[in-house]
Amino acid sequence: MKNRKSIVILDFGGQYAHLIARRVRRLGVYSEIYEAETSAEDLKGAAGIILSGGPQSVYDTNSPKGDPKIFDLGIPVLGICYGLHWMTSVLGGKVKQGGVKEYGKARVSGVGGGASALFKECPEEFSVWMSHGDEAAELPEGFEQVATSDSCNNAAFADETRKFYAVQFHPEVTHTENGDTILKNFIGMTDADPWSVESYSENIKEEIKEQVGDKKVFMLVSGGVDSSVAFTLLDKVLGADRVQGLLVDTGLMRKNEVEDIQEAFKDLGLPNLRVEDASEEFFANLKDVYEPEEKRKIIGQTFLDVQKRVSEEMGLTVENGWMLGQGTIYPDTIETGGTKHADQIKTHHNRVEAVQKMIDQGLVIEPLKDLYKDEVRELGEELGLPHDLVWRHPFPGPGLGVRILCAGKEVPSAKCQVPNLELGTWNLELNCSVLPVKSVGVQGDGRTYRHAIAFFSDEPCVIDEELWKKATEIPNKDPEINRVLKCTSHSNPVEFVFTTGYITLERADLLRKADAIVTEEMHNAELYEKIWQFPVVLLPFGTVEGGQSIVLRPIESTDAMTANAVHLPENVLKKMTERIMSLDGIDLVFLDLTSKPPGTIEWE
Ligand code: XMP
């Protein structure tokens, strides 16, 4: 354990642990996530322990189990949902396997006159969010019922003497009323150290100095929020002469991105960022390349080549006393929960083998590794980085490279079942047409590479409920389709004219212009900071020879693992479409209505 008192969240799977950890931080004390199986010995220094929910039943053979000795540590414990079940079974109570799953809203009523310290200042009755099959049928010795609900007799119970609490509902979810009060009451029973971005930045300075010692730090700055904040922090703590940043301009960045970053660091008095314009090299390597995976590989390899060349040229090697800085944030580092007990495991690029080796040798410093994205943004503002840079949407490493679709000479063909359509023809009754390009999606656990279908109507910028429904139904039913679009520039299907092309400076410039229009209009409508990301994609076909199309893909998400398409107001959509249509070379504009899954956020 670190030498500070935290509320430890034991992660029993799903997304719950992160939600709890963030809530606890927002309530002003330190929180840390640990694997469910962590030994009591390793948790001795915790201020309090919260057992998270999880998707399994305690009766499943491989369901996660904690160390029962944590109940001997003399520390307050709060079990939530699965955490309640595990706690009940370990302490001698009985868990009943529920026949029906209870999802969604429920009402709980306090019993015992609301005397439990956990429910202090909560009303007698309130709404909560439940998601469970099992429930506690018999309470362990020493516990008393605190609340009931219609369908769950023991909705909350407590052993006030030992400060052990259990709730069947999820106090960390926004739909639960009084969730913060309940968590605050629990925190109040512990001696957890106060948390704030200011106190974090004070503490982290000492940790950085200690870890770096007399070495120097080399950092790749991408233009994104995390690496910019990490670079600024290291600079301020170690001094510009002991930190060197490298920004590789791939030619696939957003409009003014490189200039804005340079300007921001200059204004902060930080001269130690080298910008290497490698755009010609990138475009040369991408000539005649059409396949998405091949493009990704080439972009990644070119990036490594440039980085190696420049760092050797500048003598930034381990032998010369340099270590690597990374902008890794908390969700990236958790190999437990959210990933360990979840179905999908994703290796983050900051944790690839070569980097992991350097981490083991103490050659990597990651000053943001305890922070969530919103906290990184707060810290960035405190360090003096401009608001707009700090609030920028996440941008993929390969940049616009995964947003410029390429086409070889052969037009792909497909027969789609749902609208019974061949490519290029249209269904007059449904007013839709299948597009002659494929994009990447995700269904089940696997990657798909399929066509998009576009719908047309007399009011192009109005998306009715029927169409939102179709956006879910069609990819589920038709094995040829993974995305559903609405054409926002035309009322009726048009003949698509296909243009072969790979990634060029001209195409990147055209996409940059469309992307800048979208960013500007989202700011004008005060929507930019309300959504997670808004990829803008260039497609290689139009209505005339050489014409191209733009796809708008606004999405909301909390972690990019799943996402929903955003319902943009009609006037905003109309304005964006009009402005993009006025660009030379753009013939059509579409809005992507697909959630993830079945679509991915990016098109490639
Ligand atoms: P997908 O398209 O998989 O994207 O739904 C999920 C999130 O990851 C970003 N993304 C990347 N980020 N390197 C990155 O650093 C990549 O190769 C990459 N591909 C996708 C994407 O923008 C979204 O936020």
Residues whose N, C-alpha, C, O or C-beta is under 5 A from the ligand:
A	BS01	XMP	P394 F395 P396 G397 P398 A560 T600 I601 E602
